[in-house]
């Protein structure tokens, strides 16, 4: 996706770029990645108020859709997608037609690129819409790129089999390719260290990258001019035997107050706002933000600073595996408390679009609660949240 974005940056013709990701709790959140794309095209952020979002949608329609009747046809579908209106009559076919027509009209003034990340976490409705788009809009210059782990094929064995589609499986890298990767990250890395990493990595580039990050955290590598330079002894590099062990070792090496922030953030998902984390852990923002900056420096989190992104100002894990391992290290009781706090925070926002997130957090809290009266009380809240999430999902077909 990065290579594709760099290639398109050099293309002379007009290209309309859209990018969205499915969160790790995505199966409970209907069409979230598509909503991110629409927000970006409308120039609005997730934190913007309803009036600002409506104004942004109308401005985007005015720019890209010349026919007033078509604007009136598309607008209710976009507002329903963003949780600002009930779905128009006609069910999912009516919604899909509205969303599809929006991108088709944009495509009349230039190529449209739609990049869907982490599609293994997408809800079935989003997968259905992408297939609908590929079938109905094949005569328009719309390029769809979907990124997913192989488990997507367990749910959709025929994924990528549509006409004019190409599937690319990313196989492990060969040793010479891994050497090139390491040389680009750390010029001058001693051969003994390179050999140790190659023997353990089995061609998985993330393994090499995480090893380098571990050496940075240990103070044996230092970033200078966009590359890492050896500043400590690299004669012997002890590398854990598996990728999960490597990530766990890196998390264990963090100071306790930083490790706690990482564990708490893991409950919220791949990306999160400072406000959500503050509400979940009960730490004042003034104390929280320096820790978040330290974790960005240590390449555990990154910060979205893109002014065009609907997630600007949000923090996120640099790798999904980091979040998964951090979550697994949380004690059951701590998981329950954090999920309940997260559910109450999202519930208080009163945003229909987040109904799935609220339900997912209540369900996770229930799973982490021992049998007894407390579990019964959490189950009641989970059932109410599930009903709201089901109504939201049904509204989007």
FENCORPE-V484308 format. One record per backbone hydrogen bond with DSSP energy under -1.0 kcal/mol. NH is the residue of the N-H (numbers start at 0). CO is the residue of the C=O. Records with the same first field share a line. If there is no record, write none. Layout:
NH: CO, CO
//
This chain:
4: 0
5: 1
6: 2
7: 3
8: 4
9: 6
10: 7
15: 110
17: 112
19: 114
21: 116
25: 22
27: 24
28: 25
34: 30
35: 31
36: 32
37: 33
38: 34
39: 35
40: 36
41: 37
43: 38
45: 309
47: 44
52: 48
53: 49
54: 50
55: 51
56: 52
57: 53
58: 54
59: 55
60: 56
61: 57
62: 58
63: 59
64: 60
70: 66
71: 67
72: 68
73: 69
74: 70
77: 73
78: 74
79: 75
80: 76
81: 77
82: 79
83: 78
94: 90
95: 91
96: 92
97: 93
98: 94
99: 95
100: 96
101: 97
102: 98
103: 99
104: 100
105: 101
106: 102
108: 105
110: 13
111: 140
112: 15
113: 142
114: 17
115: 144
116: 19
118: 146
120: 117
121: 118
126: 122
127: 123
128: 124
129: 125
130: 126
131: 127
132: 128
133: 129
134: 130
135: 131
136: 132
139: 136
141: 139
142: 111
144: 113
146: 115
151: 148
152: 149
153: 150
155: 151
158: 155
160: 157
164: 161
172: 202
177: 173
178: 174
179: 175
180: 176
181: 177
182: 178
183: 179
184: 180
185: 181
188: 185
193: 189
194: 190
195: 191
196: 192
197: 193
198: 194
199: 195
200: 196
201: 197
203: 200
207: 203
208: 204
209: 205
210: 206
211: 207
212: 208
213: 209
214: 210
215: 211
216: 212
217: 213
218: 215
219: 214
220: 214
221: 228
223: 226
226: 223
227: 184
228: 221
230: 219
231: 219
245: 241
246: 242
247: 243
248: 244
249: 245
250: 246
251: 247
252: 248
253: 250
258: 254
259: 255
260: 256
261: 257
262: 258
263: 259
264: 260
265: 261
267: 264
271: 314
276: 272
277: 273
278: 274
279: 275
280: 276
281: 277
286: 283
287: 283
288: 284
291: 287
292: 288
293: 289
294: 290
295: 291
296: 292
297: 293
298: 295
299: 294
300: 294
301: 315
303: 313
308: 305
311: 308
312: 303
313: 310
314: 271
315: 301
316: 269
317: 299
322: 318
323: 319
324: 320
325: 321
326: 322
327: 323
329: 326
334: 330
335: 331
336: 332
337: 333
338: 334
339: 335
340: 336
341: 337
342: 338
343: 339
344: 340
345: 341
346: 342
347: 343
349: 346
353: 350
354: 351
357: 353
358: 354
359: 355
360: 356
361: 357
362: 358
363: 359
364: 360
365: 361
366: 362
367: 363
368: 365
375: 371
376: 372
377: 373
378: 374
379: 375
380: 376
381: 377
382: 378
383: 379
384: 380
385: 381
386: 382
387: 383
388: 384
389: 385
390: 386
391: 387
392: 388
393: 389
394: 390
395: 391
396: 393
//
